[in-house]
Amino acid sequence: MSTLNLNKNSFTVDDRIWESINDCILPDKKEEDWRYMKWGKLKKLEFHGDFPNQTENLSELNLPKLTGPIIVIENGTLNEKLSSIPNHKDLIITFDNDDISFQKSSYFDSLNNLLVSEYLNIKVRENHASKECINIVNILSSSNGFVNSRIAFKIAKNANISVNQFFIKSNNTSNGLLNHQNLIQLEEHSGITINKYQDTDNNFQFCKDVVNQKNESKYISNNFSSSGKVIRNDIQVKVEGEHCHTELNGIFSPSNNEFIDNHTLIDHIYPNCKSYENYKGLIKSNGVGVFNGKVIVEQDAQQIEAYQQNNNILLDEDAIIYSKPELEIYADDVKCSHGSTTGQFDDEALFYLRSRGLSRASALQHLTLGFVNEIIDTIKDENHKDFILNKILAN
């Protein structure tokens, strides 16, 4: 039996819950969805459940300028001192048990369900269209801590919101593990855009988004994974309505033995919908990247347009990428395509830039910008855009 090494005495749960935790088993690398996962880094550590909050000021965290509501979740619980939560009749933010259910299909789903300490619920009432982004800052500040957090978004009919979601560590935190879930319910004509940024450095993160879309709803995910010993992103979208728009964009840039794994699933159940997926990998020294994207078009889901693309650049000889775009189509009246490319920057383009007086480092930065620019441009906030771009170019 293979599990994480959790220090029982540091978790405030009863014996019944602990027995359930002991019954949970890490996925086997023989399972297709986990075949590239590097469990060794996690198995050799002992994790605890004691999480004193330590962050005194957001200026410690090198974040972009934040405007609008700010919710700071440190080690899985609300940091009230650093948060600025509005009292709005159409935007309801509470901390109680969520009522969104989904199939708990993995080890980390089960542990999140058993060990989550505080539930964040964001409910948007009908016809509300927020002009400001909701900023959610998830801070890991406990070395070797095993933190579980969860956010439930319920977006009512004709409502729309945008969210900037940061996953970062504070100070010299290392070997912590953040196990997070976003549960998203989109009613008819509603929409949500989530800009997710992950910079956990010497820590681990498992992040899962479970999305359910109703008629004419829009879900946009822009995911930027900059650093982390191990990052695993799962996005699972059920498109259970007609005329829906689903869009997944991402940039991931592992380096220095980091491992970043992206698994996405878009399941088209109803007809007349469109989905777009565009992920780009910048793989650097000894870094390992994974992209496994699957689109399913069910038998009754006619007139679906689904496009999926993964392009990767290997910046060093020892960089590794595993890419597996997949289509499962059971309908006959669809427009679907998928593709993957892996290569290096063109030597002639690099030579041209250097011949114009640029250093090799500057030339590579220009080529990198050209490679990722179409995804960076999906961000509307200029401060947030510059923040992400600087991190990607610097790492």
Buried (B, 14 or more C-beta within 10 A) or exposed (E): EEBBEBEEEBBEBEEEBBEBBEEBEBBEEEEEBBBBBBBEBBEEBEBBBEBEBBBEEBEBBEBBEBEBBBBBBBBBBBBEEBBEBEEEEBBBBEEEEBEBEBEBBBBBBBBBBBBBBBBBBBBBBBEBEBEEBBBBBBBBBBBBBBBBBBBBBBBBBBBBBBBBBBBBBBEEBBBBBBBBBBBBBBBBBBBBBBBBBBBBBBBBBBBBBBBBBBBBBBBBBBBBBBBBBBBBBBBBBBBBBBBBBBBBBBBBBBBEEBBBBBBBBBBBBBBBBBBBBBBBBBBBBBBBBBBBBBBBBBEEBBEBBBBBBBBBBBBEEEBBBBBBBEBEBEBEEBEBEBEBEBEBBEEEEBEEBBEEEBEEEEBBBBBBEEBBEEBBEBBEBEBBBBBBBEBBBEB
